[in-house]
Amino acid sequence: MSPISRRRLGALTALAGLGVVAAGCSTGNPLAPSSAPATGKGSGATVVIGSQQYYSNEIIAELYAQALEASGFTVTRQYQIGQREIYLPELEAGKIDVIPEYSGNLLQYYDKKATATDAAQIATALGQALPKGLRALTAAAASDQDSYTVTKALADQYGLAAIADLTKAPQPVKIAANSEFATRPYGPAGVKTAYGVDLQLVPVEDSGGPLTLRALTDGTVQVADLYTADPSIAKNNLVILSDPKNLILPQNVTPIVSAKVDAKAAAAIEAVNSQLSVADLQQLNARSVDEQAKSADIASAWLKSKGLV
């Protein structure tokens, strides 16, 4: 079964009137635990790669999967699992071996008192915060972080350039985001403390997808939590509000792996990350959104263009 992009899942969710939809794309039991190191072709070991319920994350997972297969590994895909509250316990239990993560948010998940603010500090702190049995591989230059995004019309109406400027708009300000946003450090409590903004969450469960975008553009909300590598931001002439207090930490793409991932497997994954730039990620995402291309096709073309397969 071909992986289903997060945006297409969002559309299906809207049509069906359902909440979050998670689609696994492998057969059998890909989350079955295994402690045997993955050592490439002939070992009999399988590397299980997961992804968040987010089309960009699935594409990155597929980049890793195809790079590993080109290096002789057997790969089982388990895509569109859900949010951290769902997949991290599976990762910690050894049922998933690799998942693309985002450094700052993951650090705050494991260490809510973390004080790191730049990419290097976050990488160091994350290495110390991860549970036993997990490690972070080298982060990519590419990042894809949450943002407080508004329409240009609203920005012009109230003179909005930074998150603190939202205090100029009628309070509380409504924001469309996943329900998990309520407990994130950069959510309502965090933005009130840092910037004095009264925020009201309007839950939209498609991880910044088309339903979230629509809620913003049709005026249901004044702000949307969109990911910065989302091509719809430029396409709709939206405005990302600056965050001078680093309420939202840098979110460099960071593979989190289990002890089952050996040096050879890690090298294959890091070869991908070494060439994954912000522009690359934006272009990959644009193919998913504009062409509705499958993650496998998007990943294959990019890997070939970089000489990685």
JOLINUR-V45207 format. One record per helix or strand of 2 or more residues. SS is the DSSP state (helix for helix, strand for strand). FROM is the first residue (numbers start at 1). LEN is the number of residues. Records with the same first field share a line. If there is no record, write none. Layout:
SS = FROM-LEN  FROM-LEN
This chain:
helix = 6-11  55-16  84-9  103-8  119-11  152-7  163-6  179-5  188-8  210-8  232-4  263-11  278-14  295-11
strand = 46-5  74-5  98-5  134-3  146-5  173-5  199-5  223-5  239-2  252-7
